[in-house]
Amino acid sequence: MASATVDLEFFFDPVCPWAWITSRWVKEVQQLRQYSVTWRPISLKVLNANNTADWYNDQYKRWHSMGHEALRIAAHLESTLGNQAVDAMYTACGIESHANRRRDDFAASTEEFMSEVLTKAGLDPSLVRFAFDESLDSFIVAETELALSRTGRDVGTPIMTFKPGAENEGSFFGPVIARIPRGDEALRLWDAVETLATTPGVAELKRSLRASPVFD
């Protein structure tokens, strides 16, 4: 999927609110600098397939399952309509589930929620049937493994690959940000993260404190 004309690959699970905020920062910078972005799946359900921790309860499992189901639709869109359709679906899904705070609607019925999302994205709502097509799982698993091969396994979503295919290609998990930077602030953060990602030898920069997510 990578090519010399792609500036960034963004691996997302649509259920993750942190990935959503980071993705809207990416969209902000994309508009300001006309960058080319490819949207690729990474599944939190796959990442947590062997998770036996107490916190990984039925609610988390449902959240990750519905994100995986949405990624199946994205996988079908990628193979039939191209990455712009994936972008449109992810944007509509994020607006409804995160910005409009409708995660419970998503959890109640993937079919009803994603049918509405597809319509809002300008896509055929009948494509929701692919949410339950397990034949698409091999593609999602392969994409998830590719993302992890670039960062190591002890990470989540988003994973971003700067300059894919170039000699100075670099990938990082994150950045995890609590609000969407805009304008010059967005560009300053982008330049800093891109520099870290594409500088040889840089492995990790982290703090665990997080503010509550703001989707505006």
Sequence and secondary structure as in RCSB ss.txt:
>XXXX:A:sequence
MASATVDLEFFFDPVCPWAWITSRWVKEVQQLRQYSVTWRPISLKVLNANNTADWYNDQYKRWHSMGHEALRIAA
HLESTLGNQAVDAMYTACGIESHANRRRDDFAASTEEFMSEVLTKAGLDPSLVRFAFDESLDSFIVAETELALSR
TGRDVGTPIMTFKPGAENEGSFFGPVIARIPRGDEALRLWDAVETLATTPGVAELKRSLRASPVFD
>XXXX:A:secstr
   TT  EEEEE TT HHHHHHHHHHHHHHHHHT  EEEEE  HHHHTTT   TT  HHHHHHHHHHHHHHHHHH
HHHHHT HHHHHHHHHHHHIIIIIT  HHHHHH HHHHHHHHHHHTTS GGGGGGGG GGGHHHHHHHHHHHHHH
H SS  S EEEESTTSTT EEEE    SS   HHHHHHHHHHHHHHHHSTT               
